Amino acid sequence: MKESAIVGGSPAIKRHLEFFEPNKDVDYAATARRVVGKLLSDSGYLDVSTNVEGVAILVDGKNVGTTQLKKPNRLKAGFYPIRLEAKGYTPQEGEAEIEIEETFVFKSPLKPLAYS
């Protein structure tokens, strides 16, 4: 086997590698910061507080974690239906209004199911 084949020295591979070489005129870190900043600039946070640990938190029908959250969930700004579910407790529902760079705290105590 030729040495060039082992180290990727064929002309075709070199052409492909040249295509992917970083452009020295582009500040990739600054570009990444701008993109991430734009993505985060239209979002806020949801925190959930309840009297029971391990409660499933559903946002717009999707499970996003359980109480007590270690850190708030980041969501795009807007209105979201919230549902809290736990075995043996009555589910609680409400709505969260997520505002840009603000934290919405959804507080809802759960009540044990009444058994007859």
DARAHU-V559825 format. One record per pair of residues at least 6 apart in sequence whose ideal C-beta (glycine too) atoms are under 8 Angstrom apart, sorted by sequence separation. I is the first residue (numbers start at 0). J is the second residue. If there is no record, write none. Layout:
{{I	J} {I	J}}
This chain:
{{2	8} {3	9} {7	13} {21	27} {56	62} {57	63} {84	90} {97	103} {1	8} {47	54} {55	62} {56	63} {83	90} {96	103} {56	64} {64	72} {82	90} {83	91} {95	103} {7	16} {47	56} {56	65} {63	72} {82	91} {83	92} {55	65} {56	66} {82	92} {95	105} {54	65} {81	92} {53	65} {54	66} {56	68} {80	92} {81	93} {93	105} {45	58} {52	65} {53	66} {80	93} {81	94} {52	66} {58	72} {80	94} {81	95} {93	107} {51	66} {52	67} {79	94} {56	72} {58	74} {78	94} {79	95} {91	107} {49	66} {66	83} {78	95} {91	108} {45	63} {48	66} {78	96} {79	97} {91	109} {47	66} {48	67} {77	96} {78	97} {47	67} {59	79} {60	80} {77	97} {89	109} {47	68} {58	79} {59	80} {74	95} {76	97} {88	109} {89	110} {46	68} {58	80} {60	82} {75	97} {76	98} {88	110} {89	111} {58	81} {74	97} {76	99} {88	111} {89	112} {57	81} {81	105} {83	107} {85	109} {87	111} {88	112} {46	71} {56	81} {57	82} {87	112} {45	71} {46	72} {56	82} {57	83} {83	109} {44	71} {45	72} {56	83} {57	84} {44	72} {55	83} {44	73} {45	74} {54	83} {55	84} {43	73} {44	74} {54	84} {55	85} {42	73} {43	74} {54	85} {71	102} {42	74} {53	85} {42	75} {43	76} {39	73} {41	75} {42	76} {45	79} {47	81} {49	83} {51	85} {54	88} {41	76} {45	81} {47	83} {51	88} {58	95} {49	91} {45	95} {45	97} {44	97} {43	97} {42	97} {43	98} {54	109} {43	99} {46	102} {48	104} {42	99} {43	100} {44	101} {45	102} {46	103} {47	104} {48	105} {49	106} {41	99} {42	100} {43	101} {44	102} {45	103} {46	104} {47	105} {48	106} {49	107} {50	108} {51	109} {40	99} {43	102} {44	103} {46	105} {47	106} {48	107} {49	108} {50	109} {40	100} {43	103} {45	105} {47	107} {49	109}}
